[in-house]
């Protein structure tokens, strides 16, 4: 626990000053103490030590992986965290992971895919569920029949947030009630989530002031968007 004192002879409200200082630092009020010592004319502030620790920077689990060095370090982290990768050749792990990182996945997304199916059910763990075949089996479930990478959990979350911002119905992109996909997974098919997110982006653009730069950016983006036939249905 760290402690510092505020003293003034100018008649300031020291408790208010201490509270303002804590707020300016972003310290949660419940994790600091402010005590007034009237006899000494001072205010004592106590702060949890971890609030004063230097920031460690962005969470490495959520950072995008762009360079070969990034991918290499990410795979080292994944192999340390997932015991099922014992016996997997590092070059094979790096080759498989690089495909998902190229699709915008993070380390956290890949760790989730190695521990959960796309429908949210956990993968089996323990003896017999290790090695390269088990790695390929799990990752294959996170690709489409054509081999494309499916949206990760965090990407689906962002896409549905876009849908919510546009004021579209919560069930947009969901399969018909009682449909096979809904019964099996309980969630929208990824291609329909992407289609719904595209629709939401168009609505957001329609309500936003259009500039020449915006039109230019839209043209460049549109030329790179590929929508499957199912997503357009």
N, C-alpha and C positions, 0 to 999 in steps of 0.2 A: 504494500500500500504506500503510495507516494503522498507527500503532504507539502503544501506551501501556504504561506500566510500573506494576507493583504492588509497593509497598514496605510492610513492616511490621516493627516491633520486638517484636511480641507472640508470636512463635513459631508463627504460623499456617503451614499448608502452603500456600504461595502458588501452587504449580502446580495443586493441587486447587481452590483458590479461583478461579484463572483459568479452569480447565475448567468449573467450575460457572457462572461468569459467562457464558461462551460458550454453554453449553447453555440458560441462561435467556433469552438473546437469540435463540435459534433458529438460530445460526450453524452451518453444517456443519463438523464437526471437521476435515475435509480442507482447508478453505479458511481456516484460521487457523493461526498458529504460536505455540507457547508455549516460551520459552527461559528457562532459569534462569541467572542471573548470581550465582554463589555469592560472589564477591569483594565485590560491591556489596550483596548481600543483597536482591536484587530478582528479579522475574520480568518478562520482556518479552513482550508479546502483540502479534502482527502480524495484521491483518485486511484482507482484500480490500476495496478502496474501494467496490465496488458493494454490499457487504453493509451498508454504513453509509448508503447513499443513502436518502432518505425514500421511503416507499411511494407508489406512483402510484395506489393504489386498485384497485377491481375491474377486471377485464379488460373493456373496452368491447365486445369482440366477443361476450361471453357474456351481457351484461345484457339483461333483457327491455325491450321498447320499448312504452311506454304512451301517451305524449302525442304530439301532432303535432310538437312540437319534437324529441322523441327520434327519431321516424321521419325527420324532415328531416336531422338530424345523421347518423343511421345510413346514409341513402341517399348522403349526401356521402362518407362513408367507403367505402361499397361501390363507388361510381363511381370513386374514386381507385384502388382496389385491383384492379378488373376492367376491363382494357382493352377487353373485348368490348362494353362499354356505351357506347363512343364512338358518337355519333349518336343515342343514346336521349334523348328529351325528359325532363328531370328530373321534371316533373309526372307523366309516365307511369310512370317508375321508382318514384316515391314512392307512386303509387296501387297499383301491383302489389305493392310490398314491404309496404305497410300491411296487406294481406290476410293475408300470412304472419306478420307480427308479431302480428296479432290472434289468430292460432292458437297463439301461444306460441313462435314461432321467434325465434332470436337472429340477430345479424349473421353470426356464424360459420356458422350453419345455412344462411343464404341464400347466402353465398359458396360453400359446399359444393355447394348445389343448382345454382349457376351454372357450376360446374366439373365436376360429376359427375352421372351419371344415377342414378335410384333403385337400380339394381342395382350401383352402385359403379364402373361404367365411366366413364372421363373423356369429357367432351364435346370435340368437335373444337375446335381453336383456330386463330387466324391469319386470313389474308385470306379474306373471304367469310363469316366467322362473327362478324358484328357487327351492331349495329343493333336496332331495336325488334322486328322479326319474330323474330330469333334469341332475344331476351329472352323473348318470349311462348312460343316453342316450348319452351324449356328449362323454364320454370316450369309449363307445362301438364302436363309429365310428372310433376310433383310434386303433382298433384291427382288426385282420383278421377274416374271417368266422370260422376259427378253434380256435379262441381265443387268438392267439399270438399277442404280442404287435407290432404295426407297427413302423417303424423308425420315430423318432421325426424330427422336422424341422432342428435342428442343426445337427443331424446325417445324414440326407439326404444331407445337405450342405457339410459335410466332405467327404461323399462317392463320390459326384460329383466332389469334388476337386481332389480326387485320380484319378478319370477318366481323368480329365483335365491334371494332371501331367504325365499320361502315354501317352498322345497324342492321345487318342481315340476320335472318332467323338463326337461332342457336343450332338447329338441326340441319342447316344447309350442308349439302354434300353427304349426308347420311344415306345409307341404303334404304329402300322401302321397308316399312314396318313389317317385321316377320320375314325379311329377306335372309338369304343364306349367309351373306357377309355379315350382317348385323348380328345374327344368332351366333356366328362363330367368333367374331372379334369384339363385338360391342362398340365398334368405332367406325368412322368413315373410312372408306377405301382411300389410300394415299393419293391416287390419281384424282379422286373427286375432291379431296381436301385442297389439292393444288388448283384445281379448276375453280373452286369456291374462292380461294385466295386471289386468283386472277380477277374474278368478277368483283371482288371487294376493292381491289386496287383501281379498277376502272371507275367504280363509283366514287372513290376518294379523289381521283384525278378530276372527275366531272365537277366536284364541289370545290376544287382548288383553282386559284387564279392561274391561268396559263400564260407562260412567257415563251419567247423564242428559244431560250435555253432549254426550257422544259420540253418543248416540242422536239428539239433536236435530240435530247436525251431519250424521249419516248420512242423516237424512230430507231435510235441505235439499239435500245432494249428490245423493241418488238422484233427486230431482225434476228435476235438470238433466242427467242422464246419458241420452244417446240411443244405443242400440245398433242397428246395422243388422241386417237379417235374416241376412245372411251370417255376421256375427260371432257370432250365437247358434247357428248350426248346428254 
